[in-house]
Amino acid sequence: MSPPVASVVLAVGDPARTRTVWAAVLALVALGIVLAVVAAWLVRATRRDPEVLGPLEVLGERSFRSGDPVWQRRRLDEARPPGAVPLDRLPPPPVTDDAFEHGPVAEGFEDLVDDEAAERAAELAALAAAAAAAADGDGDGDGERDATPSEPSPALLDDLDPA
């Protein structure tokens, strides 16, 4: 049979058993800290980085990002393994000939105009000139109709002359 409830409550509140529980808690916390330290040491001691990845570790440092480009290049060169050659990402300078020094030979941009577009522009200009002449009426080009023409226009006389 189980003991009465009152005796269980007295056994839990016993000062000797409380000290035993606290000692067990402290021992387990200390053991956890020791195991965490041993695990961290073990990870660092057994971590093996290839030497080729040395520059990548340098790139991840905060001081590298805030440094000037010359210092960054030197720091990367120090982190490379012996015998490694840094990549040269700059292309060689272009080779130029004598014509490059003298500049372009083209006189203008007429050769860039599309033939069809030029013909269409000429047609539109001719239509606009004809419309302006028709609106003028007297052919003097001032854009106004004269109330009484002083003399007939030569174009009008040529149209009337049957010879």
SULHURA-V603379 format. One record per residue. N is the residue number from 1. PHI is phi as a letter, one per 20 degrees, with the letter a starting at -180 (999 if undefined). Layout:
n=N phi=PHI
n=N phi=PHI
This chain:
n=1 phi=999
n=2 phi=e
n=3 phi=f
n=4 phi=f
n=5 phi=f
n=6 phi=f
n=7 phi=f
n=8 phi=f
n=9 phi=f
n=10 phi=f
n=11 phi=f
n=12 phi=f
n=13 phi=e
n=14 phi=f
n=15 phi=f
n=16 phi=f
n=17 phi=f
n=18 phi=f
n=19 phi=f
n=20 phi=f
n=21 phi=f
n=22 phi=f
n=23 phi=f
n=24 phi=f
n=25 phi=f
n=26 phi=f
n=27 phi=f
n=28 phi=f
n=29 phi=f
n=30 phi=f
n=31 phi=f
n=32 phi=f
n=33 phi=f
n=34 phi=f
n=35 phi=f
n=36 phi=f
n=37 phi=f
n=38 phi=f
n=39 phi=f
n=40 phi=f
n=41 phi=f
n=42 phi=f
n=43 phi=f
n=44 phi=f
n=45 phi=f
n=46 phi=e
n=47 phi=f
n=48 phi=c
n=49 phi=e
n=50 phi=f
n=51 phi=f
n=52 phi=f
n=53 phi=e
n=54 phi=g
n=55 phi=f
n=56 phi=f
n=57 phi=f
n=58 phi=f
n=59 phi=f
n=60 phi=e
n=61 phi=f
n=62 phi=f
n=63 phi=f
n=64 phi=f
n=65 phi=f
n=66 phi=e
n=67 phi=e
n=68 phi=f
n=69 phi=f
n=70 phi=f
n=71 phi=f
n=72 phi=f
n=73 phi=f
n=74 phi=f
n=75 phi=f
n=76 phi=f
n=77 phi=f
n=78 phi=f
n=79 phi=f
n=80 phi=f
n=81 phi=f
n=82 phi=f
n=83 phi=n
n=84 phi=f
n=85 phi=d
n=86 phi=f
n=87 phi=f
n=88 phi=d
n=89 phi=e
n=90 phi=e
n=91 phi=f
n=92 phi=f
n=93 phi=f
n=94 phi=f
n=95 phi=e
n=96 phi=d
n=97 phi=d
n=98 phi=f
n=99 phi=f
n=100 phi=f
n=101 phi=f
n=102 phi=e
n=103 phi=n
n=104 phi=f
n=105 phi=d
n=106 phi=f
n=107 phi=e
n=108 phi=b
n=109 phi=d
n=110 phi=f
n=111 phi=f
n=112 phi=e
n=113 phi=f
n=114 phi=f
n=115 phi=f
n=116 phi=f
n=117 phi=f
n=118 phi=f
n=119 phi=f
n=120 phi=f
n=121 phi=f
n=122 phi=f
n=123 phi=f
n=124 phi=f
n=125 phi=f
n=126 phi=f
n=127 phi=f
n=128 phi=f
n=129 phi=f
n=130 phi=f
n=131 phi=f
n=132 phi=f
n=133 phi=f
n=134 phi=f
n=135 phi=f
n=136 phi=f
n=137 phi=n
n=138 phi=d
n=139 phi=n
n=140 phi=e
n=141 phi=n
n=142 phi=e
n=143 phi=n
n=144 phi=d
n=145 phi=e
n=146 phi=e
n=147 phi=f
n=148 phi=c
n=149 phi=f
n=150 phi=f
n=151 phi=b
n=152 phi=f
n=153 phi=f
n=154 phi=f
n=155 phi=f
n=156 phi=f
n=157 phi=f
n=158 phi=f
n=159 phi=f
n=160 phi=e
n=161 phi=f
n=162 phi=f
n=163 phi=f
